[in-house]
C-alpha cells in the first residue's frame, strides 16, 4: 500500500479533487492538505510522516513544504504536477489533468 498526499494552497479545489479521484484506487491510500495556514486541512507533521509520496500542484507548494518540514522530507518522493489554480472542485478539465498527471507521477 502506498500513502499519497496531495497538496495545494487551500485544500479546497485541486488537492481535494485529487483525493476524491484517487481514494478508490487499489494499492493507494490518499489524503489531501493545503500549505496555507487557513487551509481546509493545513498540512501537518502527521501528514508528512504518513506519506510515502507527496504530489504538489505547483512548485511554490514544494518550496513551502521544504521550508516548513525540511528534516521530515528526507527520503520522501515529492513531485510537482504543474496544475494552476484555475479550477474549482471536480471541474471536468481539472479531473482530466489530474488523471493524467497523477498516473504519470505514480507510474501507473
C-alpha positions as a printed Julia matrix, in Angstrom:
108×3 Matrix{Float64}:
   0.0    0.0     0.0
   1.34   3.43   -0.98
   0.32   6.51    1.02
  -0.12   9.5    -1.29
  -0.51  13.06   -0.01
  -1.93  15.68   -2.4
  -1.03  19.3    -1.63
  -2.32  22.65   -2.91
  -2.73  26.02   -1.2
  -6.12  25.97    0.5
  -7.12  22.3     0.14
 -10.45  23.28   -1.38
 -10.3   22.51   -5.1
  -7.22  20.88   -6.57
  -5.9   18.63   -3.82
  -9.37  17.68   -2.6
 -10.38  16.8    -6.18
  -7.28  14.62   -6.46
  -8.12  12.92   -3.17
 -11.67  12.21   -4.35
 -10.46  10.84   -7.7
  -7.8    8.54   -6.27
  -9.33   7.38   -2.98
 -10.81   4.21   -4.51
  -7.63   3.2    -6.38
  -6.37  -0.23   -5.35
  -2.99  -0.12   -3.66
  -3.27   3.54   -2.64
  -4.29   5.37    0.49
  -4.74   9.08   -0.12
  -5.08  12.31    1.84
  -5.06  15.96    0.89
  -3.95  19.13    2.62
  -3.06  22.75    1.99
   0.03  24.83    2.62
  -1.92  27.9     3.76
  -2.37  28.31    7.5
  -6.13  28.81    6.93
  -6.46  25.83    4.57
  -9.43  23.49    4.99
  -6.87  20.96    6.31
  -3.44  22.54    6.82
  -0.61  20.11    6.12
   0.76  18.73    9.38
   3.75  16.81   10.67
   1.48  13.75   10.86
   0.57  14.1     7.17
   4.23  14.32    6.13
   5.23  11.35    8.28
   2.31   9.29    6.91
   3.07   9.98    3.24
   5.24   7.79    1.04
   4.7   10.08   -1.95
   3.79  13.77   -1.91
   2.21  15.28   -5.02
   2.05  19.06   -5.05
   0.13  21.16   -7.55
   2.76  23.91   -8.02
   6.46  24.44   -7.36
   5.61  27.02   -4.67
   3.93  24.24   -2.65
   7.11  22.17   -2.74
   9.12  25.21   -1.62
   6.72  25.83    1.25
   6.97  22.19    2.36
  10.77  22.34    2.21
  10.74  25.49    4.35
   8.29  24.11    6.92
   9.18  20.4     7.07
  12.75  20.11    5.75
  14.02  17.34    8.02
  10.85  15.28    7.69
  11.05  15.25    3.9
  14.26  13.24    3.68
  13.57  10.08    1.71
  10.15  11.27    0.58
   9.36  11.41   -3.11
   7.89  14.81   -3.98
   6.56  15.53   -7.47
   5.24  18.82   -8.86
   2.16  18.2   -11.01
   2.07  21.69  -12.54
  -1.66  22.27  -12.02
  -2.53  26.0   -11.88
  -5.12  27.5    -9.56
  -7.65  27.89  -12.38
 -10.19  25.24  -11.39
 -12.96  24.52   -8.94
 -13.65  21.22   -7.18
 -14.28  18.38   -9.67
 -14.06  20.68  -12.71
 -14.01  18.27  -15.7
 -10.81  19.83  -17.08
  -9.13  19.55  -13.66
 -10.23  15.9   -13.42
  -8.67  15.15  -16.83
  -5.41  16.92  -15.92
  -5.17  15.11  -12.58
  -5.92  11.71  -14.04
  -3.06  12.13  -16.49
  -0.52  13.87  -14.26
  -1.07  11.67  -11.19
  -0.89   8.5   -13.26
   2.42   9.7   -14.71
   3.82  10.75  -11.33
   2.91   7.41   -9.78
   3.93   5.47  -12.89
   0.55   3.72  -13.1
